[in-house]
Amino acid sequence: MQMGLLIVLSGPAGVGKGTVCTALRKRMPEIVYSVSATTRQPRAGEVDGVNYFFKTRQQFEQMIKQDALLEYAEYVGNYYGTPREFVDQTLSAGKDVILEIEVQGAMQVKERFPNAIFVFLLPPSMEELKQRITGRGTESQQTIDIRMGVATKEMELLEHYHYAVVNDEIEAACDRVRSIIIAEHCRKDIVIRSRSAASAIGNKQ
């Protein structure tokens, strides 16, 4: 069985990763969304186990000690991470998995999964990014300033990604990411591995 593709969608906080990912899952329901764990407080409307697994700091640090996370990062005072077992099992079952994670975490995944597809979601401009973060109404001015400083540094890591998608309009950005995934499934090395695996299974039967 062909392994599923691991798609890593990341970018600065406030760029719209969650919104684009939600739209993409409606277009491609076969893609499995990996729910991240975090120590931050839930925002209005967020549900434990659906948007995030909300953990205490002690619970999260225990997961780190147990090597139960594919990646994790501490961002603006809170931990974020990806439970590892679920991702491994889903990929082995031949299903595509999409990770919507912070840039720090994406760099860790790149070390463990060099064959993953890395997509960097960009804002139309840094001013637009600041407006989006401010528009949430959930951040203090100090937190906004910190996030903007982090975002500037994260933009410098763009060179480590395979693709860059500007989130100027949600549906358009979603279409671009969808096209990337379709194209990756058509790469000759992916197709050759899949055909070789099918041939090997046929010869055994």
Order of alpha helices (4+ residues) and beta strands (2+ residues): beta-alpha-beta-beta-beta-alpha-beta-beta-alpha-beta-alpha-beta-alpha-alpha-beta-alpha-alpha
